[in-house]
Amino acid sequence: MKTNPKEIYSWRILNFPVEMVYESFSNPAHLAKWWGPEGFTNTIHEFDLKPGGKWILTMHGPEKGNYENAAIFKKVDPFKLISWTRTSKPLFDMEVSFEELSDSQSRITFKMIFNTMEECEKIRSFAEPKNEENFDKLERLLSKMSHNKR
């Protein structure tokens, strides 16, 4: 796939139904458990999942540091796409898409969209492996959610 030099694109095929994957994001109680790289935890202060709604959270680093994050949701298309604009640095737009591959398999995609190639390149080497850690945490949460539904 040809990539845009102003975008960071990450995806994972998950052996879980798209409804469950979407719920892991749309429900802040679930989202707080998997959002961010390994070792990070989250405090979600506000999560108003609708266009114009705010998402404000603090990511707590494993060794030290609290990282304040703020965004405004732009588009919410249930089970398909959630997008937002970050209002805290680093500034970029984010699209998370959800695609049903079968009854028990789906794909989640992160697309980070920057204003310039330079801004994108500053983040790329860090973001790509951290997005993979994020997906690892998501898979572990989905396994627990699946186990709890049995």
N, C-alpha and C positions, 0 to 999 in steps of 0.2 A: 504494500500500500504506500502510495506517495504521501509523504507527510508535509505539512505546512511548517516552514521554519519558525513561525510564531506560535506553534502549538506543541504541547506535550500530550501524547496519546497513549493511554494504557488500558488494557482490557484483560478480562479473565473469564473463561467458561467455567460455570459453577454447576454442580450436579444437584441443583435445587430448583424448584419451580419459580418462575418469574415473580409470582405474587409474594412469595416468601422473601426473595431478594429485595423487592421493592419495600416490603414491610420493614426490613432491617434498616432501611434508610429513613423511611417516612415516620417511623415511630422513634422519637428521641430517646426513649429508654433503651432501645436496641442500639441506635446510632452511637450513643455515648460509649458503648462497650467496644466498638471496633474502629471508630474513626481515628485516623492518624497512624503514624509509624509504630513499630514494636516498642513497647515500654511506655508509651504515652497513654495517659488517661484524660478524660474530658469532664468538664462541668459545663452543661448546656444551660445558659441563662435565659435564652429566648429562642423559640423555634416555631415560627408562624408560617407553615408550609403553604403559601399561596403567593401569587404574583404581588410584589410590593411588600411582602412579609419579611421580617428580619430573622436572621440566624446569628445569634451571638453566643460564643463559647470561649472557654479558656481551656487550652491544651496544656497539660501538666507534663513536663519532661521527666524522663526517668532519673536523671542525675540531679538536675537543677532547672529552675526556670519555669515560668508560666508564660504562655504565649496567647495573647488576646487575639481573637479572630472575630471579624464582623462581616456580614454579607447581607445583600438584599436579593431575595428570590425574584427571578425574572419570569420563568415559565415553569409550570407544574402540569404535566400530562401524566396522570396516574398510570403506573405500570410500564411507562415508556421513557419519559424524560423529566429531569429536574435540572434547571439551570439557575445560576446566580452570578452576581457581580460582587467581588470582594471589595469591601470598603476599608479594610485594614491591609497593611503591606505584608507580603508582596501583593500588588494589585494585578488581578487577572479575572477573566470570566471563566466559569467552570460549568461544564455540562456533564451530567451523569445520565447515561442512557441504560435502559433495561430492555433486553431483547429475549423473547421466548424462543428457544430452540426446539424444545419438545415439552411434554407435560412435566418432565423431571430435570430439565436442563435449561440454563439460560446464560446469557452473556451480560456482564456489566462492563461499561466503558466509561473511563474518565477522559475528558478532553479539557485541558487547561489552555486558554486562549489569551495570549499576551498582546500588548499594543506594538511592541517592537521585537525584532529578532534578538537584540542585545539583552532585553529583560528576560526573554525566554531562555536564552543560553545560560544566564546566571543561575537559573533554577534547575535546568534540565538534568545535570549530572546528579543532583540531590533528589529531585522529584521522582525520576523513573524508578530507582530501587526502593524508595520509600512508598511509592504507590503499590509496588509488589508486596511490601510488608502489610500495607493496609488491606489488600486483597486476602492475604494469609489470615489476618485477624477476622475478616469477614467470613471466610470459610469455616473457621473454628466456631464463630457465633452461630452460623447457620446450622452446623452439626448439632450444637446444643439445642437450638430452637426446634430442629427436626426431632431430636430425641425426646424433648419435652412434649411434643404433640402426639407421641405414640401412646 
